Amino acid sequence: MVRLLTLIPAFIAVPALAYAPHSGEAGTRTMPQLSDIALVVFAAGALWFVRHAMRRRKRKQDAPQPAED
């Protein structure tokens, strides 16, 4: 129990170090970041996929059903 109590200050100090302040200066951006481009590509692909699936589902519903004998 005593060992656990001696570790409490370390558990308190570690998160405090993670929130160290930055310099406050914002850097200039000359071009989009790679993550921005990847997000746009992913969103465009997702929209295409969903629209394609919805059109396929609609075509399936509108297709004439074969007559049963």
TORKOL-4160 file (C-alpha; in steps of 0.2 Angstrom, whole numbers, padded with zeros to 4 digits, m for minus):
69
<pt num="1" X="0000" Y="0000" Z="0000"/>
<pt num="2" X="0014" Y="0012" Z="0004"/>
<pt num="3" X="0022" Y="0009" Z="m0013"/>
<pt num="4" X="0006" Y="0013" Z="m0021"/>
<pt num="5" X="0005" Y="0030" Z="m0011"/>
<pt num="6" X="0023" Y="0034" Z="m0017"/>
<pt num="7" X="0017" Y="0033" Z="m0035"/>
<pt num="8" X="0003" Y="0045" Z="m0034"/>
<pt num="9" X="0014" Y="0060" Z="m0037"/>
<pt num="10" X="0020" Y="0052" Z="m0053"/>
<pt num="11" X="0003" Y="0049" Z="m0059"/>
<pt num="12" X="m0002" Y="0067" Z="m0056"/>
<pt num="13" X="0014" Y="0074" Z="m0065"/>
<pt num="14" X="0013" Y="0064" Z="m0081"/>
<pt num="15" X="m0003" Y="0071" Z="m0088"/>
<pt num="16" X="0002" Y="0088" Z="m0082"/>
<pt num="17" X="0018" Y="0087" Z="m0093"/>
<pt num="18" X="0007" Y="0081" Z="m0108"/>
<pt num="19" X="m0002" Y="0098" Z="m0108"/>
<pt num="20" X="0014" Y="0109" Z="m0110"/>
<pt num="21" X="0010" Y="0125" Z="m0118"/>
<pt num="22" X="0016" Y="0129" Z="m0136"/>
<pt num="23" X="0024" Y="0145" Z="m0142"/>
<pt num="24" X="0008" Y="0152" Z="m0148"/>
<pt num="25" X="0015" Y="0156" Z="m0165"/>
<pt num="26" X="0004" Y="0149" Z="m0179"/>
<pt num="27" X="0014" Y="0143" Z="m0194"/>
<pt num="28" X="0010" Y="0148" Z="m0212"/>
<pt num="29" X="0002" Y="0136" Z="m0224"/>
<pt num="30" X="0007" Y="0137" Z="m0242"/>
<pt num="31" X="m0002" Y="0122" Z="m0248"/>
<pt num="32" X="m0015" Y="0109" Z="m0241"/>
<pt num="33" X="m0009" Y="0095" Z="m0230"/>
<pt num="34" X="m0008" Y="0077" Z="m0236"/>
<pt num="35" X="m0022" Y="0073" Z="m0223"/>
<pt num="36" X="m0033" Y="0087" Z="m0231"/>
<pt num="37" X="m0031" Y="0079" Z="m0248"/>
<pt num="38" X="m0034" Y="0062" Z="m0242"/>
<pt num="39" X="m0050" Y="0067" Z="m0233"/>
<pt num="40" X="m0057" Y="0075" Z="m0249"/>
<pt num="41" X="m0053" Y="0059" Z="m0259"/>
<pt num="42" X="m0061" Y="0048" Z="m0246"/>
<pt num="43" X="m0077" Y="0059" Z="m0246"/>
<pt num="44" X="m0078" Y="0059" Z="m0265"/>
<pt num="45" X="m0076" Y="0040" Z="m0265"/>
<pt num="46" X="m0089" Y="0037" Z="m0251"/>
<pt num="47" X="m0101" Y="0048" Z="m0260"/>
<pt num="48" X="m0099" Y="0039" Z="m0277"/>
<pt num="49" X="m0100" Y="0022" Z="m0268"/>
<pt num="50" X="m0117" Y="0027" Z="m0259"/>
<pt num="51" X="m0125" Y="0034" Z="m0274"/>
<pt num="52" X="m0120" Y="0019" Z="m0284"/>
<pt num="53" X="m0127" Y="0007" Z="m0271"/>
<pt num="54" X="m0143" Y="0018" Z="m0271"/>
<pt num="55" X="m0145" Y="0018" Z="m0290"/>
<pt num="56" X="m0142" Y="m0001" Z="m0290"/>
<pt num="57" X="m0156" Y="m0004" Z="m0277"/>
<pt num="58" X="m0168" Y="0007" Z="m0286"/>
<pt num="59" X="m0165" Y="m0002" Z="m0303"/>
<pt num="60" X="m0168" Y="m0019" Z="m0294"/>
<pt num="61" X="m0185" Y="m0012" Z="m0287"/>
<pt num="62" X="m0190" Y="m0005" Z="m0304"/>
<pt num="63" X="m0185" Y="m0021" Z="m0314"/>
<pt num="64" X="m0200" Y="m0031" Z="m0320"/>
<pt num="65" X="m0203" Y="m0046" Z="m0311"/>
<pt num="66" X="m0204" Y="m0062" Z="m0321"/>
<pt num="67" X="m0221" Y="m0070" Z="m0322"/>
<pt num="68" X="m0223" Y="m0086" Z="m0313"/>
<pt num="69" X="m0231" Y="m0101" Z="m0322"/>
